[in-house]
């Protein structure tokens, strides 16, 4: 049960591509209209930064890069079950040693901002496969997770994760 919860975290943090950073459709706009500013609604810079963090965590998980994932996690990370940054590092190292291929898909992202804190709720599915001679079984984890971030020294860092509230 504890291993499954950790898997929910590790794979939940690395969920599918958020829509916030999508480029607008290109169309023909008169040059005079371009001078007045963009014709599309702007994306909140903090939400775009949070989206970029989660996208990079997803890619780092798929590339099995422990330290790239941890680069987005606060050193003061602690969740409701009292797991720390060090616990997370050890867990990721075990996962990446046991599974040769990890694929992540995320959807249904919702970001709720409160000054320098944010909560992101997403649905995810993760597939992990070991080497052909590995003793671990293939793994599929589906769920919904909330990732909590805080803006620290100008950067958004993950400070906690948990089940959807």
Residue pairs with C-beta under 8 A, 6 or more apart in sequence:
4 141
5 81
6 83
6 91
7 95
7 126
7 139
7 141
8 141
8 143
8 145
8 163
9 79
9 88
9 91
9 145
9 161
10 61
10 88
10 91
10 92
10 95
11 61
11 102
11 104
11 124
11 126
11 128
11 141
12 122
12 124
12 143
12 144
12 145
12 147
12 161
13 54
13 57
13 61
13 69
13 145
13 147
13 158
13 161
14 54
14 57
14 58
14 59
14 60
14 61
14 62
14 69
14 104
14 106
14 124
14 126
15 54
15 58
15 104
15 105
15 106
15 107
15 109
15 122
15 123
15 124
15 145
16 58
16 104
16 105
16 106
16 107
16 122
16 124
17 55
17 58
17 106
18 51
18 54
18 55
18 106
18 109
19 109
20 43
20 47
20 48
20 51
20 109
20 111
21 43
21 48
21 51
21 52
21 55
24 40
29 39
33 39
44 113
46 113
46 118
46 151
46 156
47 111
47 113
47 118
49 155
49 156
50 111
50 118
50 120
50 149
50 156
51 109
51 111
53 72
53 149
53 156
53 157
53 158
54 106
54 109
54 120
54 122
54 147
56 68
56 72
57 69
57 72
57 158
58 104
58 106
59 68
60 68
60 69
60 71
60 72
61 69
61 102
61 104
61 126
62 102
62 103
62 104
64 96
64 99
64 102
66 89
66 92
66 93
66 96
69 92
70 85
70 88
70 89
70 92
72 156
72 157
72 158
73 85
73 88
73 157
73 158
74 85
74 150
74 152
74 157
74 158
74 159
75 85
76 85
76 159
77 83
77 84
77 85
77 88
77 158
77 159
77 160
78 84
78 159
78 160
79 160
79 161
79 162
80 160
80 162
95 102
95 128
98 130
98 134
98 136
99 128
99 129
99 130
99 134
99 136
99 139
100 129
100 130
100 131
100 134
101 127
101 128
101 129
102 126
102 127
102 128
103 126
103 127
103 128
104 124
104 125
104 126
105 124
105 125
105 126
106 122
106 123
106 124
107 122
107 123
107 124
108 121
108 122
108 123
108 144
109 120
109 121
109 122
110 120
110 121
110 122
111 118
111 119
111 120
112 118
112 119
112 120
112 121
116 150
116 151
117 148
117 149
117 150
117 151
118 148
118 149
118 150
118 156
119 146
119 147
119 148
119 149
119 165
120 146
120 147
120 148
120 149
121 144
121 145
121 146
121 164
122 144
122 145
122 147
123 142
123 143
123 144
124 141
124 142
124 143
124 144
124 145
125 140
125 141
125 142
126 139
126 140
126 141
126 142
127 138
127 139
127 140
128 138
128 139
128 140
128 141
129 138
129 139
130 136
130 137
130 138
144 163
144 164
145 161
145 162
145 163
145 164
146 161
146 162
146 163
146 164
146 165
147 158
147 160
147 161
148 158
148 159
148 160
148 161
148 162
149 156
149 157
149 158
149 159
150 156
150 157
150 159
151 157
